[in-house]
């Protein structure tokens, strides 16, 4: 697997802890008494729709509160220390919305202000990231005129803007991206992990892309942990087969052949 060559570069420091976390939305249980620990790495967050991936991400950012249980991010309490935690994170969402009337340039200045970045360093980082993702020629255009792929690239630029980030969380980051942008994103993820000691959590349905880059995985299913481990523990031919094996183990996938 592509991620194995960068395994164990960092120490085994814990970055995120969920302790007996349950999250209910009225009658729906999104997470059911979940306990897990994430350590430094490039971590693939895997699971079908409704598995609890988006809920977990929102809990990390303290956008929602757990019904029961506690969450710690970089040793800080997710509720009590939420503001200081957010300043150590980067984030990109596949359907991210942007404030009306902003250009990419002015929006990223707002992001820099939120993170309290050094103005000169932030300007240079913004310039380099926009060029890297091919948005430098459109930086002065209103974001409302961007295509879906351009908006996704801008969301990625935002995610990597914070030079103080210790964790970057990417939610379906390759949606709407062209092939070159996907290659560049994978290279950037490897770079910040290996050279800058930044862990990256990637929530994605594209198991093939995760397989090429991740050092560790957390498989969620119906609000519970289906499996957790590192890439070296996956003995199946690929991540997709391993995922199916885990589903078969709990009896939820029995037959993948269809009579036509």
N, C-alpha and C positions, 0 to 999 in steps of 0.2 A: 504494500500500500504506500501511496505517495507520502503520507504523513510520518512514516516511521523514521525517516532520516533525521528529523528534528525532535525526536522524543528525548526527554530527560535533559534538555538544555537548562531549564530552570530548576530551582529547588522545589521540594514538594510542599510549598506554601499553600495554605487553604485560602481561596478567594471568596467562596460563597458557601454558606451553610443554611439549609432548611431543616428545622427541627420540629417534627410532628405538625406540619403545616396543613391545615384544611382551609379551603376557600369555597364558600357557598354563594351562589347567586339565586336567592329565593329557594326554589326546590331543586336546583341543579347543583351538583357537587363537582366543581371543576378540578379541585385537588383534594385527595382523601387521605389525610394523616400521613403526608409525605415527609420522609427524612432522607436527605442526601447531602454529600459534601463534594464540592468541585475544587480541584486543585489547578495550579497554573498549567496552561496549555492552550491548544486550539481545540475547542470542545464542540462537538456536534450535538445539537439538541434535536432529537428525532421523535416523530410520532405522528399519527394521523390527525385530521381535524378533530378537535374536541379532546385531545389527549391531555391538555394542560400546559402546552408550551407558551402560548401568549399570556396566559394567566401568570405563569412563573416569571416571565419577563416584567410584567406590570408590577408584580410584587417586589422584585428586585429594585425597581425604580421608585417604589412607594407610591405608585399611581393608584393603587388599591391597597386595602388592608387585609391581612389574613383573618379569617373567621376565628381560627385558633392557631396556636403555634408561634414560633419566632423565626426571623430570618436575619442573618448577619452577612454583610458584604464587606470584604477586606477588614474583618474584625469589628466592624461598626454595626450597631443595631439599625435595621432598615427603617424604623419609624423615628426613633429618637435622634438619629444622626443622618436623616434623609438628605438634607441639603449638602452636607460635606461629602456624602457618598456620591451624589450626582456630579459633583465637580471632579470625581475620579473616574467617570464613565464616559464612553462614547456610544452613540446609538444611531442606527439607521433602520427605518421601517419601509416595507415594500409599498405601502399606500400612504406614505407620509404627506401631510398637508403643509403648505407654506403660507405665511401671511400675505394677504393681497397687496399688490403694489410694489413689492420688493423685487429688486434684481438679485442675482446670485451674489454679487459683490456686497451689496448692503445687507443681505440676509446673513452672510457669513461674518460680517462685522458685528452683527447682533449676537451671533453665537459666541464670538470671541469675547464680547462684553460679558455675557452670562458666565463664561468660564474664568473670567478675570485674567485673560492671557496677556502677556507682554505685547503691546501694540506692534512693535517692529518685528518680533518673531512671528506673531500671528499673521501679519501681512505677507511675510515671506512664505509661511506655511500654506496660506490660502492660495497664493500665486502658484506654488509648486503643485498642490493637489488639483487645482482647476486645470492646469496644463496636463497633468498626468492622466486625468480622465477625459481630456479633450473638450473641456468646457471654457477654456480661456478666451476663445473668440466670442463666446456668448455671455460673458460675465456681466455685461452692462445691459443685457436684455431682461425685460420682466420675466419672472419665473412662469407666469401664466401663459407665456408663449412657448414654453418648453414642451417637447414631446415626452411621453411617459418614460422613455429610456433616459432622456436628459435629466428628468426629475429624480430618477433613481440614482444617477451618477452624483447629482448634487447632494442627495441624502447621504451617500457614501463619503463625499468630501466632508460633510458636517461631522460624520462619525469619527473621522480621523483628524479633525481640527484640533482637538484638545491634547496638547503636548503633555499634560499632566495625567492623562488617562492611564489607569492600571488595567481596566477591563473595557473592551469594546464589544458591544452586543449588536449582532446583525440579524434582522428578522427577514427571511427570504431575500437575501441581498442581491441575488442574480436575476430576479424577476425583471423582465423588460430589457435586460442588458444584452448587447451584441457580444459576439465571441471574443473579440479583442479585449473588451472591458472586463469580461469574466476572467480572462487570463491575467490581466493587470491586477484585478482585485485579489486573486489567489497569491500572486507574488507579493503584494503589499501586506497581506495578512501574515505570510511567512516572515517578511522583513520586520514588522513591528514585534512579532513574537521572539524571533531569534536575536535581534539586535537591540530592541528597546524594552524587553522584559514585559511586554503587554500581552495579557491573555485575551483571547477572542472566543466569544460564544456565538455559534452560528445556528440559528433555527432554520431548517430547510427541509423541503420534501425531495430535494434532488440528492439522493443517496450517492450517486456516482461522483458528484462534485465534492461532497463531504469526504468521501473515501480518499480522494486525492490529496487532502490537506489536513484532516483532523488527526490529532494525537490521542484524543479521548472522546467517549460518547456517553450521553445520557438518553436512554430510550424511555419515553413516557407513553402510557397507554391507559385510557379511561381514568385519568387523574391519579395514577399510581406509577411507581418506578418499575418498568418492565425489566430493565437491565442497565448496569453501569459498569464501565471498565475502559481500558485503553485499547488502542488499535492492535497491539501485539497479542491481545487475548482473543481476537476474532479468528477463529480457526476455519470458518467457512471460506468458500472461494472468493466471496466479495461481501460487502456490507448488506446488499439487498438480500442475499441468501441467508445471511446470519439473522437479519431482521425477521424474515419469514420463519426461520427456525424458532425464534423466541415466541412468535405468535402461535405457532403450532404447539409449542410447549405448554401454553395455557389453554389450548383447545379452541382458539378463535379463528384459526385458519386450518381447514382440513383438506380442501381439494382446490387446486389452482387450475384444473383442466375444465374446459367448457365444451359441452357437446353442441355442435352446430349442424 
